[in-house]
Amino acid sequence: MSQIQYEDVSFTYDTAHDPAIQDLTLSIESAEFVGVSGPEGAGKTTFAQMLPGFIPHFYDGTLRGEIRINEVTSTTADIATLGTEVGYVFEHPTQQLSGAAMTVEGEIAFGLEQRAVTPSDMETAINDALSAVNISHLQKRDPATLSGGQLQRVAIASVLVLEPNIVVFDQPTGQLDPDGSEAVFDIAQRLAAGGLTVIFITQDMHRLAPRASRLVVFDHGHCVMDDTPRRVLASEAVDELVTIPPTAQLARNLQSQESLSGETTLPLTTAEATQFCQEHDVISSSNGGEQSMNQETGTPRVSFDSVSYRYDNDIQALSDVSTRLYDGCVMLIGENGSGKTTFAKLLNGLLTPTEGRIKIGETLTESTSVAELAETVGLVFQDPDEQLFQSSVGQEIRFGPENIGHTAVDAQVDTVINLLDLEEVRDMNSYELGRGTRKRVAMASVIAMDTSILVFDEPTGEQDRRGRDTIGSVIDTLSEDRLVICITHDMEFAQQHGDRIIALADGEIIADGTPTKVFNKPRVMDKAGVQRPVAAQIAEELQIEHVTSVGEIERHLSASPRTD
C-alpha cells in the first residue's frame, strides 16, 4: 500500500466556478522526493494542501474522491491528527513562524509546547532540528535579525521538530538568493535520503530536476505528466508549462538534429551537460565574439558621483560608487547585503547619500522631493504586497497616471494590461491572484506612470514560464527608449535580457560591462556571490571563450558524435 493515495479527487473552491483539481488519481511511496511544477493556478498548492487537511477543513469548497495517508483518510481525520503525519513549509517564513519568540530555539519550541513535550525531550528535539538544517549556531539569535534564507531554515526546523513522515515544501525559495535556495533544496534532498517523503513545489527546474526522483506537472487542475525528471523535461508537452533548465535545453536542441535523434539521456546538471557536449566535436578553432557596450553620448539618465551610504546602525551599504547609466537594460547583481537595493532606493529619493551626489538627468536627488522624483523614477519592490491597495487590477493600474493628471488614462491602462498579460484578471482583486500575477500587477501599476527610468527588484521571482517570458519581453520593449534597472539573482534572465551588468560586492562596483564580459570572469562572480549562467560554466569547461548562452554553445558544437 502506498504511503499517499489520491483516488479520483476533485476540488472546487466555493469562490470559484472551475475545479482547482480534477479527477486526480496518484500515489506516492515512502521516501520519494516528488517535485511538483506547472503554471500559476494549475492546482499545485491545492494538491498539496489536501495532505495536512487544510482542504477541506480550512478552505471551503466541494471535495470529491478520497485522499489516504498511511491508512488515514484526510477528508475525515482532523488537522491535529494529520499534523502528526504531514509537515508543511510555506512560501514565506512569516506565514509559518509565530513572531512571538525572542530566540530561534523559542520559535522552534512553539509546536512542541502545544504538544506538552517535556523540557528534556524538547531540548533534544530542538537540537536535532537545528542540526538537520545547519543552523545550530543561530540557536540564541533573535529571528528578527536573520536573513530570509536563515528564516526559511528556521521555519523548516519548526516543522521537522514535530517529526512528520511527510514534508511538503510549497514554493519555499521564491524570495531567496541563490545560496538560500541551494540550502533549502539540499535540506529537502537530505530529508528524502534519510527516509522522509518530500513533496517540493517550485518553478526552479534547474535546482529541482537533479534532486527529485519524480516530477509531477499540473495544468488547469489536471496532472498532465508524472515521470522521472529526465523523461518529463525531454517531452515537448511541458514546454509551455515549466521552464526547461539550460542543461536540458542544450541537449534537446542538439538532439533535434537528425544525426542525434537516437540520444535518450537528458543532462540535468552542469557536469552532465558538459560531458554531453564533450561527446560531440568542439570546433576549437572558433571562439565566441566578445560583445562591446555601445558608446553612449549625451546626458546620462543617472549619474552617481562618489556616492556612499551608511545606515543608522552603522552598516556601510555603498562605498564611493561612481557610474553613468543610459538607456537600455542594466542588471544589478550581487549577493544579499551587497548594496543593490540601497542603490535602487537612492535613485528615487527614498534614501539620500551620506556622501557624494546623484543626478537624475540634470536634477540633484538631494534637493528634489520623493514625489517629484517619482515622476521620473518608477520603483517596483520585490514584494508586490507592499504596493498593492486598490480593489481591482484595473483600478490599481490607473491609480498612478490618473492622480498625476495624465490624459488618455483609459488607453494607457489598456496598453499596460495587454503588455503584461493581465486582461483576464482586470476586474479581479489583486489578492485573489497568485503571487506571480500580483508581481505583474505591481509592475503594471508603475509602468503606467510612463517614467523614463524604471527599477524592478527581482522581477522574475515566483514567476511561472509564461510570466517569466512576458516580463522578459516587456523589459526588452521598455529598454529601447528608457533606462530599465533590474535587481536580480536570476543570472539566466540577466544574460538573456541585460545590455549591461553591474556586479556589486560589499557596497562597491566590482564589475561593469556586457553580459559576455562580466559572466566570463569566474573570480569576480565568486566575489559577487552569484552563480554564473549555466552556459558560461559549460563553455569554460569546453574551453570556448566569450560564450554565455545555450545558443552560442550550440554554434560551437558539431552535430556528429565522436567515433574515437
Helices and strands as residue ranges (DSSP letters): E 4-13, E 21-28, E 33-37, H 44-49, H 54-57, E 61-69, E 72-73, H 79-83, E 86-89, G 93-95, H 104-114, H 119-132, G 136-138, G 143-145, H 148-160, E 166-170, H 178-193, E 197-201, H 205-208, E 214-219, E 222-227, H 229-234, G 236-238, H 246-255, G 258-260, H 270-278, E 280-282, E 302-310, E 316-325, E 328-333, H 340-347, E 355-360, E 363-364, G 365-367, H 370-373, E 377-380, G 384-386, H 393-403, H 409-419, G 423-425, G 430-432, H 435-447, E 453-457, H 465-478, E 483-487, H 491-497, E 500-505, E 508-513, H 515-519, H 522-528, H 534-541, H 550-554, E 557-561
